[in-house]
């Protein structure tokens, strides 16, 4: 059995979600795809996929083997590239994920500059406001904000991002600037329904303190919440990059800066370095240079 060919067929079945679609992409017959998968499972002595008339689902063993197959074929591709003329130019696919707004503002422009410099690398950028399972979803590189759960991924720190309370100049002029976090108890606040509780955290004398907040506006997306704050509907708590344009334009101002909670870390995450294809390592280094360092640049904070 040609193991590398069988791995390629297995990956395509998993990515396409059906034997027929995989056969179409591979430009071979459906019986050939069925035979290859059966031979691979027989060779390994495990079932990789549960098959019915309507769907195909990876088994636990199949999910683990799928990730290993991707790494093996990437390593083979790198080895072949190293022997070809002009091998100094990286090539091949990379799938990257990042939070939506942070990705739009910072990651996508950096990836675009990388793509212009390395035209043989095929990049796919997926922006999600959720933590994806990179191994299960076939993602090579991720940018994540916040504490990382223990996992089988390598994390490379980029810096930190502040959490800030902001209000419009009109709101501050009408109500006065809050000098202590407790001043928010009776103030209108624009809330985000993605938060874990209707309370905001602050750091007072080195101690974490929560203050319950209220208001007549709540959103499940950041952008309209920012717009509402800029319109004077209330104070808001955001990651600093989320209000960067409004801070620069002067439609929002930072308050309670002396009581900000600890900033959230930003990391690039990727599979174990020994399995990292050269093109992916190059992208990780590029993003570290482009995005790393002084992350205060993510949100200028005019006085």
BAKELO-363798 format. One record per residue (C-alpha): residue number from 1; residue in three letters; chain; x, y negated, z negated. Coordinates in nm, 2 decimals, decimal comma. Each point is the difference from the previous one (the first is absolute). Example, Ala and Ser with C-alpha at 12.3 -4.5 7.8 and 13.67 -1.06 7.14 Angstrom:
! residues 2
nr;rest;kette;px;py;pz
1;ALA;A;1,23;0,45;-0,78
2;SER;A;0,14;-0,34;0,07
! end
This chain:
! residues 303
nr;rest;kette;px;py;pz
1;UNK;A;0,00;0,00;0,00
2;UNK;A;0,12;-0,35;0,08
3;UNK;A;-0,03;-0,15;-0,35
4;UNK;A;0,05;-0,36;0,10
5;UNK;A;-0,26;0,03;0,27
6;UNK;A;-0,24;0,16;-0,25
7;UNK;A;0,06;-0,28;-0,24
8;UNK;A;-0,08;-0,26;0,27
9;UNK;A;-0,32;0,18;0,08
10;UNK;A;-0,10;0,02;-0,37
11;UNK;A;0,07;-0,37;-0,05
12;UNK;A;-0,22;-0,09;0,30
13;UNK;A;-0,29;0,22;-0,11
14;UNK;A;0,02;-0,17;-0,35
15;UNK;A;0,01;-0,35;0,15
16;UNK;A;-0,26;0,05;0,27
17;UNK;A;-0,24;0,19;-0,23
18;UNK;A;-0,08;0,28;0,24
19;UNK;A;0,16;0,27;0,21
20;UNK;A;-0,16;-0,13;0,32
21;UNK;A;0,12;-0,36;-0,05
22;UNK;A;0,35;0,13;-0,08
23;UNK;A;0,00;0,21;0,32
24;UNK;A;-0,10;-0,30;0,20
25;UNK;A;0,28;-0,22;-0,14
26;UNK;A;0,26;0,28;0,03
27;UNK;A;-0,12;0,07;0,36
28;UNK;A;-0,03;0,37;-0,06
29;UNK;A;-0,29;0,25;-0,02
30;UNK;A;-0,22;0,04;-0,31
31;UNK;A;0,08;0,37;-0,02
32;UNK;A;0,37;-0,09;-0,01
33;UNK;A;-0,05;-0,24;-0,29
34;UNK;A;-0,21;0,27;-0,19
35;UNK;A;0,27;0,26;0,06
36;UNK;A;0,28;-0,23;-0,12
37;UNK;A;-0,18;-0,10;-0,32
38;UNK;A;-0,08;0,37;-0,07
39;UNK;A;0,37;0,10;0,06
40;UNK;A;0,12;-0,28;-0,22
41;UNK;A;-0,23;0,11;-0,29
42;UNK;A;0,10;0,36;0,05
43;UNK;A;0,37;-0,09;0,00
44;UNK;A;-0,04;-0,21;-0,33
45;UNK;A;-0,24;0,25;-0,16
46;UNK;A;-0,24;-0,28;-0,11
47;UNK;A;-0,31;-0,16;0,14
48;UNK;A;0,07;-0,36;0,11
49;UNK;A;-0,35;-0,10;0,10
50;UNK;A;-0,35;0,11;-0,08
51;UNK;A;-0,19;0,01;0,33
52;UNK;A;-0,38;-0,01;0,07
53;UNK;A;-0,20;-0,06;0,31
54;UNK;A;-0,02;-0,37;-0,09
55;UNK;A;0,31;-0,11;-0,18
56;UNK;A;0,36;0,08;-0,10
57;UNK;A;0,13;-0,07;-0,35
58;UNK;A;0,36;0,04;-0,12
59;UNK;A;0,05;0,23;-0,29
60;UNK;A;0,23;-0,11;-0,29
61;UNK;A;0,28;0,20;0,16
62;UNK;A;-0,08;-0,16;0,33
63;UNK;A;0,02;-0,36;-0,14
64;UNK;A;0,34;0,08;-0,15
65;UNK;A;0,13;0,17;0,32
66;UNK;A;-0,13;-0,29;0,22
67;UNK;A;0,22;-0,25;-0,18
68;UNK;A;0,30;0,23;0,02
69;UNK;A;-0,06;0,05;0,37
70;UNK;A;-0,01;-0,38;0,06
71;UNK;A;0,34;-0,04;-0,18
72;UNK;A;0,15;0,30;0,19
73;UNK;A;-0,10;-0,13;0,34
74;UNK;A;0,11;-0,36;-0,09
75;UNK;A;0,34;0,14;-0,09
76;UNK;A;0,02;0,19;0,33
77;UNK;A;-0,09;-0,31;0,19
78;UNK;A;0,27;-0,20;-0,18
79;UNK;A;0,25;0,27;0,07
80;UNK;A;-0,09;0,00;0,37
81;UNK;A;0,01;-0,38;0,01
82;UNK;A;0,35;-0,01;-0,15
83;UNK;A;0,13;0,20;0,30
84;UNK;A;-0,17;-0,20;0,27
85;UNK;A;0,15;-0,29;0,18
86;UNK;A;-0,10;-0,32;-0,18
87;UNK;A;-0,08;0,18;-0,31
88;UNK;A;0,08;-0,31;-0,21
89;UNK;A;-0,35;-0,12;0,10
90;UNK;A;-0,26;0,16;-0,23
91;UNK;A;-0,31;0,16;0,14
92;UNK;A;-0,31;0,18;-0,11
93;UNK;A;-0,32;-0,06;-0,20
94;UNK;A;-0,03;-0,17;-0,35
95;UNK;A;-0,33;-0,04;-0,19
96;UNK;A;0,00;-0,27;-0,26
97;UNK;A;-0,27;-0,12;-0,25
98;UNK;A;-0,04;-0,31;-0,22
99;UNK;A;-0,28;-0,19;-0,18
100;UNK;A;-0,22;-0,19;0,25
101;UNK;A;0,07;-0,37;-0,08
102;UNK;A;0,36;0,05;-0,10
103;UNK;A;0,05;0,21;0,31
104;UNK;A;-0,15;-0,27;0,22
105;UNK;A;0,21;-0,28;-0,15
106;UNK;A;0,33;0,17;-0,05
107;UNK;A;0,04;0,36;0,11
108;UNK;A;-0,15;-0,02;0,35
109;UNK;A;0,22;-0,29;0,10
110;UNK;A;0,31;0,18;-0,13
111;UNK;A;-0,10;0,32;0,19
112;UNK;A;-0,07;-0,20;0,31
113;UNK;A;0,35;-0,14;-0,01
114;UNK;A;0,14;0,35;-0,05
115;UNK;A;-0,20;0,12;0,30
116;UNK;A;0,14;-0,27;0,22
117;UNK;A;0,35;0,09;-0,09
118;UNK;A;-0,06;0,38;0,03
119;UNK;A;-0,24;0,06;0,29
120;UNK;A;0,05;0,38;0,01
121;UNK;A;-0,15;0,03;-0,35
122;UNK;A;-0,38;0,05;0,01
123;UNK;A;-0,15;-0,17;-0,31
124;UNK;A;-0,35;0,05;-0,14
125;UNK;A;-0,10;-0,23;-0,28
126;UNK;A;-0,30;0,09;-0,22
127;UNK;A;-0,12;-0,27;-0,24
128;UNK;A;-0,22;0,13;-0,30
129;UNK;A;-0,10;-0,14;-0,33
130;UNK;A;0,03;0,35;-0,16
131;UNK;A;0,29;0,22;-0,10
132;UNK;A;0,04;0,26;0,28
133;UNK;A;0,14;0,35;-0,05
134;UNK;A;0,30;-0,05;0,24
135;UNK;A;0,08;0,37;0,02
136;UNK;A;-0,35;0,11;0,08
137;UNK;A;-0,07;-0,29;0,24
138;UNK;A;0,32;0,03;0,19
139;UNK;A;0,14;-0,34;-0,09
140;UNK;A;0,37;-0,06;0,01
141;UNK;A;0,04;-0,33;-0,19
142;UNK;A;-0,22;-0,20;-0,24
143;UNK;A;0,01;-0,34;-0,17
144;UNK;A;-0,17;0,01;-0,33
145;UNK;A;-0,08;-0,27;-0,26
146;UNK;A;-0,03;0,10;-0,37
147;UNK;A;0,13;0,27;-0,23
148;UNK;A;0,07;0,33;0,19
149;UNK;A;-0,14;0,33;-0,11
150;UNK;A;0,25;0,28;-0,04
151;UNK;A;0,03;0,17;0,34
152;UNK;A;0,24;0,17;0,24
153;UNK;A;0,08;-0,33;0,17
154;UNK;A;0,31;-0,22;-0,01
155;UNK;A;-0,08;-0,36;-0,11
156;UNK;A;0,22;-0,29;0,10
157;UNK;A;-0,08;-0,32;-0,18
158;UNK;A;-0,06;-0,32;0,20
159;UNK;A;-0,08;-0,24;-0,29
160;UNK;A;-0,30;-0,11;-0,20
161;UNK;A;-0,32;-0,19;0,07
162;UNK;A;-0,16;-0,23;-0,26
163;UNK;A;-0,37;0,01;-0,10
164;UNK;A;-0,12;-0,36;-0,04
165;UNK;A;-0,32;-0,18;-0,10
166;UNK;A;-0,10;-0,28;0,25
167;UNK;A;-0,27;-0,26;0,03
168;UNK;A;-0,09;-0,27;0,25
169;UNK;A;0,11;-0,37;-0,08
170;UNK;A;-0,37;-0,10;-0,01
171;UNK;A;-0,08;0,27;-0,26
172;UNK;A;0,30;-0,09;-0,21
173;UNK;A;-0,09;-0,37;0,02
174;UNK;A;-0,36;0,07;-0,11
175;UNK;A;0,07;0,25;-0,28
176;UNK;A;0,36;-0,09;-0,10
177;UNK;A;0,29;0,23;0,04
178;UNK;A;-0,01;0,30;-0,23
179;UNK;A;0,29;0,00;-0,25
180;UNK;A;-0,06;0,33;-0,16
181;UNK;A;-0,14;0,33;0,14
182;UNK;A;-0,29;-0,03;-0,24
183;UNK;A;-0,12;-0,31;0,19
184;UNK;A;-0,12;0,24;0,27
185;UNK;A;-0,27;0,15;-0,22
186;UNK;A;-0,24;-0,28;0,07
187;UNK;A;0,12;-0,09;0,35
188;UNK;A;-0,14;0,13;0,33
189;UNK;A;0,23;0,27;0,15
190;UNK;A;-0,02;0,17;0,33
191;UNK;A;0,04;0,38;-0,06
192;UNK;A;0,12;0,28;0,22
193;UNK;A;-0,20;0,32;-0,03
194;UNK;A;0,31;0,21;0,07
195;UNK;A;0,13;-0,09;-0,34
196;UNK;A;-0,01;0,26;-0,27
197;UNK;A;-0,18;-0,23;-0,26
198;UNK;A;-0,17;-0,34;-0,02
199;UNK;A;0,30;-0,13;-0,20
200;UNK;A;0,33;-0,16;0,10
201;UNK;A;0,33;0,08;-0,16
202;UNK;A;0,25;-0,26;-0,12
203;UNK;A;0,33;0,01;-0,19
204;UNK;A;-0,01;-0,21;-0,32
205;UNK;A;0,31;0,00;-0,22
206;UNK;A;0,12;0,31;0,16
207;UNK;A;-0,33;0,19;-0,06
208;UNK;A;-0,25;0,10;0,26
209;UNK;A;-0,34;-0,15;-0,06
210;UNK;A;-0,32;0,04;0,19
211;UNK;A;-0,26;-0,28;0,05
212;UNK;A;-0,36;0,09;0,12
213;UNK;A;-0,10;-0,22;0,29
214;UNK;A;-0,34;-0,06;0,16
215;UNK;A;-0,15;-0,19;0,29
216;UNK;A;-0,28;0,03;0,26
217;UNK;A;0,22;0,12;0,29
218;UNK;A;0,16;0,34;0,04
219;UNK;A;0,15;0,14;0,32
220;UNK;A;0,14;0,34;0,11
221;UNK;A;0,25;-0,16;0,24
222;UNK;A;0,28;-0,25;-0,08
223;UNK;A;-0,04;-0,24;0,29
224;UNK;A;-0,36;-0,13;-0,09
225;UNK;A;0,10;-0,02;-0,37
226;UNK;A;0,29;-0,22;0,09
227;UNK;A;-0,22;-0,22;0,22
228;UNK;A;-0,25;-0,03;-0,28
229;UNK;A;0,27;-0,12;-0,24
230;UNK;A;0,13;-0,25;0,25
231;UNK;A;-0,36;-0,13;0,04
232;UNK;A;-0,01;-0,07;-0,38
233;UNK;A;-0,23;0,29;-0,11
234;UNK;A;0,23;0,11;-0,28
235;UNK;A;0,35;0,10;-0,11
236;UNK;A;0,14;0,32;0,15
237;UNK;A;0,27;0,26;-0,08
238;UNK;A;0,21;0,11;0,30
239;UNK;A;0,33;0,14;0,11
240;UNK;A;0,20;-0,30;0,10
241;UNK;A;0,03;0,09;0,37
242;UNK;A;-0,38;0,02;0,03
243;UNK;A;-0,03;-0,38;-0,05
244;UNK;A;0,32;-0,11;0,17
245;UNK;A;-0,17;-0,20;0,27
246;UNK;A;-0,23;-0,18;-0,25
247;UNK;A;0,30;-0,08;-0,23
248;UNK;A;0,19;-0,14;0,30
249;UNK;A;-0,30;-0,21;0,11
250;UNK;A;-0,08;-0,12;-0,35
251;UNK;A;-0,35;0,14;0,00
252;UNK;A;0,09;0,21;-0,31
253;UNK;A;0,23;-0,07;-0,29
254;UNK;A;0,16;0,24;-0,25
255;UNK;A;-0,12;-0,03;-0,36
256;UNK;A;0,11;0,18;-0,32
257;UNK;A;0,34;0,08;0,15
258;UNK;A;0,16;0,04;-0,35
259;UNK;A;-0,23;0,29;-0,07
260;UNK;A;0,03;0,21;0,31
261;UNK;A;0,01;0,38;-0,05
262;UNK;A;0,31;0,19;0,11
263;UNK;A;0,04;-0,01;0,38
264;UNK;A;-0,08;0,31;0,20
265;UNK;A;0,29;0,19;0,17
266;UNK;A;0,01;0,04;0,38
267;UNK;A;0,17;0,32;0,14
268;UNK;A;0,07;0,17;0,33
269;UNK;A;-0,08;0,37;-0,04
270;UNK;A;0,10;0,29;0,22
271;UNK;A;0,07;0,37;-0,01
272;UNK;A;0,33;0,14;-0,14
273;UNK;A;0,30;-0,17;0,16
274;UNK;A;0,16;0,32;0,11
275;UNK;A;-0,30;0,07;0,23
276;UNK;A;-0,03;-0,36;0,13
277;UNK;A;0,05;-0,03;0,38
278;UNK;A;0,25;-0,26;0,11
279;UNK;A;-0,26;-0,23;0,16
280;UNK;A;-0,20;0,00;-0,33
281;UNK;A;0,30;-0,07;-0,21
282;UNK;A;0,08;-0,29;0,24
283;UNK;A;-0,35;-0,14;-0,05
284;UNK;A;0,02;0,03;-0,38
285;UNK;A;0,33;-0,19;0,00
286;UNK;A;-0,16;-0,26;0,23
287;UNK;A;-0,30;-0,06;-0,22
288;UNK;A;0,22;-0,02;-0,31
289;UNK;A;0,20;-0,28;0,16
290;UNK;A;-0,31;-0,17;0,14
291;UNK;A;-0,23;0,02;-0,30
292;UNK;A;0,24;0,05;-0,29
293;UNK;A;0,18;-0,25;-0,22
294;UNK;A;-0,18;-0,31;-0,14
295;UNK;A;-0,37;0,09;0,03
296;UNK;A;-0,09;-0,34;-0,12
297;UNK;A;0,01;-0,07;0,37
298;UNK;A;-0,32;0,19;0,03
299;UNK;A;-0,19;-0,28;-0,17
300;UNK;A;0,15;-0,35;-0,02
301;UNK;A;-0,12;-0,16;-0,32
302;UNK;A;-0,01;-0,37;0,04
303;UNK;A;0,01;-0,20;-0,33
! end
